[in-house]
Amino acid sequence: MARLPLVPMDKLDHRLAEVLEAFKRAAPDFNPDAVRAMGNNPEVSTAFYNFYTGVRLHGLLDARLKELVRLRIAELNDCRT
């Protein structure tokens, strides 16, 4: 269960809604809850996703390999994802 309230999809800042749509197009199984939780602070969230979108959706490695690396790092640090 989330510790932060999840912002309803129709109440998300328009910039975060655009980020969410980009992730849905790139990864149809993307869970929107992280974006919805970060919607509580749109300014910080937008800055983060401006960085993260480029890292996650573009680059030399494909998205599947990046996700496997992310999961392995989380596992090594006892982080639940």
For each residue, the residues with C-beta under 8 A, 3 or more apart:
1:
2: 5 6 33 37
3:
4: 37 40
5: 2 37 40
6: 2 33 36 37 39
7: 11 12 36 37 39 40
8: 11 12 36
9: 12 17 20 32 36
10:
11: 7 8 39
12: 7 8 9 16 17 20 35 36 39 42
13: 16 17 39 42 45 46
14: 17 18
15: 18 19 42 46 49
16: 12 13 19 20 35 38 39 42 45 46 49
17: 9 12 13 14 20 21
18: 14 15 21 22
19: 15 16 22 23 35 46 49 53
20: 9 12 16 17 23 24 32 35
21: 17 18 24 25
22: 18 19 25 26 53 57
23: 19 20 26 27 30 32 35 53 56 57
24: 20 21 27 28 30 32
25: 21 22 28
26: 22 23 30 56 57 63
27: 23 24 30 63
28: 24 25
29:
30: 23 24 26 27
31: 34
32: 9 20 23 24 35 36
33: 2 6 36 37
34: 31 37 38
35: 12 16 19 20 23 32 38 39 45 49
36: 6 7 8 9 12 32 33 39
37: 2 4 5 6 7 33 34 40
38: 16 34 35 41 44 45 48 49
39: 6 7 11 12 13 16 35 36 42 45
40: 4 5 7 37
41: 38 44 45
42: 12 13 15 16 39 45 46
43: 46 47
44: 38 41 47 48
45: 13 16 35 38 39 41 42 48 49
46: 13 15 16 19 42 43 49 50
47: 43 44 50 51
48: 38 44 45 51 52
49: 15 16 19 35 38 45 46 52 53
50: 46 47 53 54
51: 47 48 54 55
52: 48 49 55 56
53: 19 22 23 49 50 56 57
54: 50 51 57 58 59
55: 51 52 58 59 66
56: 23 26 52 53 63 66
57: 22 23 26 53 54 63
58: 54 55
59: 54 55 66
60:
61: 65 66 69
62: 65 66
63: 26 27 56 57 66 67
64: 67 68
65: 61 62 68 69
66: 55 56 59 61 62 63 69 70
67: 63 64 70 71
68: 64 65 71 72
69: 61 65 66 72 73
70: 66 67 73 74 81
71: 67 68 74 75 81
72: 68 69 75 76
73: 69 70 76 77 79
74: 70 71 77 79 80 81
75: 71 72 78 79
76: 72 73
77: 73 74
78: 75
79: 73 74 75
80: 74
81: 70 71 74
